[in-house]
Amino acid sequence: MSVHLTPTELAKESGLHRRQVIMKCLELGVPIFDGRIDKTLFLSSLEAAQRQEHAALRA
């Protein structure tokens, strides 16, 4: 299983649309090198951002 995926492949794995994956990378500072994204970095950054968002809503 590859760790560096294209935005299309990562969209399928994460349940997002391709455009959303690219926008989240830009928003979260996840680099896209040679058209590929580190799956682990993307998913962990996405989860951390969602946890922060939920914590802000509870406060």
N, CA, C and O atoms as a DFTB+ gen file, in Angstrom:
236 C
 N C O
     1  1       0.842      -1.179       0.000
     2  2       0.000       0.000       0.000
     3  2       0.888       1.244       0.000
     4  3       1.797       1.375       0.820
     5  1       0.614       2.129      -0.913
     6  2       1.392       3.348      -1.048
     7  2       0.969       4.397      -0.020
     8  3      -0.198       4.475       0.364
     9  1       1.926       5.190       0.412
    10  2       1.648       6.245       1.372
    11  2       1.463       7.581       0.659
    12  3       0.767       8.463       1.161
    13  1       2.079       7.732      -0.498
    14  2       1.969       8.973      -1.259
    15  2       0.961       8.762      -2.387
    16  3       1.194       7.990      -3.317
    17  1      -0.168       9.469      -2.279
    18  2      -1.272       9.264      -3.204
    19  2      -1.583      10.529      -3.992
    20  3      -1.266      11.637      -3.560
    21  1      -2.201      10.352      -5.139
    22  2      -2.685      11.499      -5.903
    23  2      -3.911      12.052      -5.190
    24  3      -4.510      11.350      -4.376
    25  1      -4.296      13.280      -5.473
    26  2      -5.508      13.825      -4.858
    27  2      -6.750      12.965      -5.129
    28  3      -7.615      12.843      -4.262
    29  1      -6.842      12.381      -6.301
    30  2      -7.984      11.521      -6.638
    31  2      -7.989      10.267      -5.777
    32  3      -9.032       9.884      -5.247
    33  1      -6.833       9.621      -5.632
    34  2      -6.733       8.413      -4.805
    35  2      -7.029       8.731      -3.343
    36  3      -7.724       7.978      -2.661
    37  1      -6.494       9.855      -2.871
    38  2      -6.713      10.249      -1.479
    39  2      -8.172      10.616      -1.235
    40  3      -8.704      10.359      -0.155
    41  1      -8.809      11.204      -2.214
    42  2     -10.238      11.537      -2.090
    43  2     -11.068      10.273      -1.900
    44  3     -11.981      10.243      -1.075
    45  1     -10.753       9.237      -2.659
    46  2     -11.478       7.974      -2.523
    47  2     -11.293       7.372      -1.135
    48  3     -12.237       6.834      -0.556
    49  1     -10.078       7.464      -0.602
    50  2      -9.786       6.873       0.705
    51  2     -10.349       7.678       1.866
    52  3     -10.685       7.116       2.909
    53  1     -10.453       8.992       1.690
    54  2     -10.882       9.843       2.798
    55  2     -12.367      10.202       2.746
    56  3     -12.906      10.753       3.705
    57  1     -13.026       9.893       1.634
    58  2     -14.447      10.201       1.518
    59  2     -14.728      11.643       1.131
    60  3     -15.854      12.119       1.271
    61  1     -13.712      12.337       0.648
    62  2     -13.878      13.716       0.202
    63  2     -13.835      13.761      -1.318
    64  3     -13.519      12.765      -1.968
    65  1     -14.150      14.904      -1.871
    66  2     -13.984      15.113      -3.306
    67  2     -12.548      15.560      -3.564
    68  3     -11.887      16.088      -2.670
    69  1     -12.075      15.350      -4.774
    70  2     -10.703      15.692      -5.140
    71  2     -10.405      17.157      -4.835
    72  3      -9.361      17.480      -4.267
    73  1     -11.311      18.023      -5.207
    74  2     -11.120      19.466      -4.985
    75  2     -11.029      19.780      -3.481
    76  3     -10.253      20.643      -3.070
    77  1     -11.824      19.076      -2.670
    78  2     -11.785      19.279      -1.219
    79  2     -10.435      18.858      -0.646
    80  3      -9.908      19.511       0.254
    81  1      -9.882      17.778      -1.162
    82  2      -8.572      17.309      -0.706
    83  2      -7.519      18.381      -0.975
    84  3      -6.710      18.693      -0.101
    85  1      -7.528      18.937      -2.164
    86  2      -6.550      19.962      -2.524
    87  2      -6.731      21.209      -1.661
    88  3      -5.750      21.791      -1.198
    89  1      -7.968      21.618      -1.445
    90  2      -8.244      22.797      -0.624
    91  2      -7.798      22.569       0.817
    92  3      -7.241      23.472       1.442
    93  1      -8.036      21.376       1.346
    94  2      -7.617      21.059       2.715
    95  2      -6.092      21.057       2.821
    96  3      -5.544      21.501       3.830
    97  1      -5.409      20.567       1.801
    98  2      -3.943      20.595       1.805
    99  2      -3.449      22.040       1.897
   100  3      -2.544      22.345       2.674
   101  1      -4.036      22.906       1.114
   102  2      -3.641      24.312       1.150
   103  2      -3.975      24.942       2.495
   104  3      -3.174      25.693       3.051
   105  1      -5.143      24.638       3.010
   106  2      -5.604      25.187       4.290
   107  2      -4.757      24.708       5.464
   108  3      -4.433      25.487       6.360
   109  1      -4.401      23.429       5.460
   110  2      -3.688      22.822       6.584
   111  2      -2.171      22.832       6.421
   112  3      -1.448      22.440       7.337
   113  1      -1.690      23.274       5.275
   114  2      -0.252      23.318       5.050
   115  2       0.368      21.973       4.737
   116  3       1.559      21.766       4.973
   117  1      -0.420      21.062       4.212
   118  2       0.096      19.746       3.825
   119  2       0.663      19.865       2.406
   120  3      -0.064      20.219       1.478
   121  1       1.948      19.572       2.235
   122  2       2.565      19.751       0.919
   123  2       2.091      18.717      -0.113
   124  3       1.762      17.576       0.211
   125  1       2.075      19.171      -1.354
   126  2       1.797      18.295      -2.502
   127  2       3.063      18.318      -3.355
   128  3       3.384      19.337      -3.968
   129  1       3.782      17.194      -3.394
   130  2       5.017      17.089      -4.155
   131  2       4.793      16.199      -5.366
   132  3       4.325      15.067      -5.245
   133  1       5.130      16.718      -6.520
   134  2       4.996      15.966      -7.772
   135  2       3.606      15.354      -7.920
   136  3       3.461      14.234      -8.411
   137  1       2.586      16.097      -7.490
   138  2       1.209      15.634      -7.640
   139  2       0.796      14.559      -6.652
   140  3      -0.239      13.919      -6.835
   141  1       1.588      14.348      -5.605
   142  2       1.273      13.317      -4.615
   143  2       1.247      13.921      -3.218
   144  3       1.955      14.884      -2.922
   145  1       0.410      13.328      -2.363
   146  2       0.208      13.809      -0.999
   147  2       0.490      12.660      -0.040
   148  3       0.089      11.523      -0.287
   149  1       1.176      12.961       1.045
   150  2       1.437      11.960       2.078
   151  2       0.119      11.682       2.802
   152  3      -0.422      12.551       3.485
   153  1      -0.377      10.481       2.645
   154  2      -1.676      10.088       3.210
   155  2      -1.703      10.230       4.729
   156  3      -2.667      10.756       5.285
   157  1      -0.670       9.772       5.391
   158  2      -0.613       9.808       6.852
   159  2      -0.618      11.246       7.353
   160  3      -1.351      11.573       8.286
   161  1       0.182      12.100       6.749
   162  2       0.247      13.503       7.144
   163  2      -1.093      14.187       6.893
   164  3      -1.567      14.948       7.736
   165  1      -1.702      13.927       5.753
   166  2      -2.987      14.541       5.425
   167  2      -4.062      14.136       6.427
   168  3      -4.761      14.991       6.971
   169  1      -4.196      12.833       6.672
   170  2      -5.248      12.361       7.576
   171  2      -5.032      12.823       9.005
   172  3      -5.991      13.184       9.687
   173  1      -3.788      12.820       9.473
   174  2      -3.539      13.277      10.845
   175  2      -3.775      14.782      10.972
   176  3      -4.287      15.236      11.995
   177  1      -3.416      15.552       9.964
   178  2      -3.668      16.997       9.981
   179  2      -5.157      17.285       9.940
   180  3      -5.633      18.193      10.620
   181  1      -5.891      16.524       9.153
   182  2      -7.343      16.690       9.047
   183  2      -8.013      16.361      10.378
   184  3      -8.901      17.090      10.820
   185  1      -7.600      15.281      11.014
   186  2      -8.166      14.892      12.311
   187  2      -7.856      15.934      13.382
   188  3      -8.722      16.261      14.193
   189  1      -6.635      16.458      13.393
   190  2      -6.254      17.472      14.378
   191  2      -7.081      18.745      14.189
   192  3      -7.512      19.356      15.167
   193  1      -7.300      19.140      12.950
   194  2      -8.099      20.331      12.676
   195  2      -9.548      20.126      13.108
   196  3     -10.179      21.046      13.628
   197  1     -10.070      18.934      12.897
   198  2     -11.443      18.640      13.308
   199  2     -11.567      18.623      14.825
   200  3     -12.573      19.085      15.363
   201  1     -10.550      18.093      15.534
   202  2     -10.570      18.102      17.002
   203  2     -10.534      19.530      17.531
   204  3     -11.239      19.855      18.487
   205  1      -9.723      20.380      16.922
   206  2      -9.639      21.777      17.328
   207  2     -10.975      22.477      17.108
   208  3     -11.426      23.257      17.946
   209  1     -11.595      22.189      15.983
   210  2     -12.877      22.792      15.651
   211  2     -13.950      22.388      16.675
   212  3     -14.732      23.225      17.124
   213  1     -13.977      21.120      17.031
   214  2     -14.949      20.641      18.011
   215  2     -14.681      21.237      19.401
   216  3     -15.617      21.564      20.131
   217  1     -13.415      21.372      19.756
   218  2     -13.059      21.950      21.055
   219  2     -13.470      23.434      21.113
   220  3     -13.916      23.919      22.152
   221  1     -13.318      24.130      20.008
   222  2     -13.697      25.542      19.962
   223  2     -15.211      25.701      20.081
   224  3     -15.689      26.665      20.680
   225  1     -15.960      24.769      19.518
   226  2     -17.417      24.838      19.595
   227  2     -17.918      24.550      21.002
   228  3     -18.950      25.075      21.421
   229  1     -17.186      23.715      21.729
   230  2     -17.594      23.359      23.098
   231  2     -17.258      24.464      24.095
   232  3     -17.922      24.592      25.124
   233  1     -16.246      25.255      23.803
   234  2     -15.800      26.302      24.751
   235  2     -16.716      27.501      24.753
   236  3     -16.479      28.458      25.489
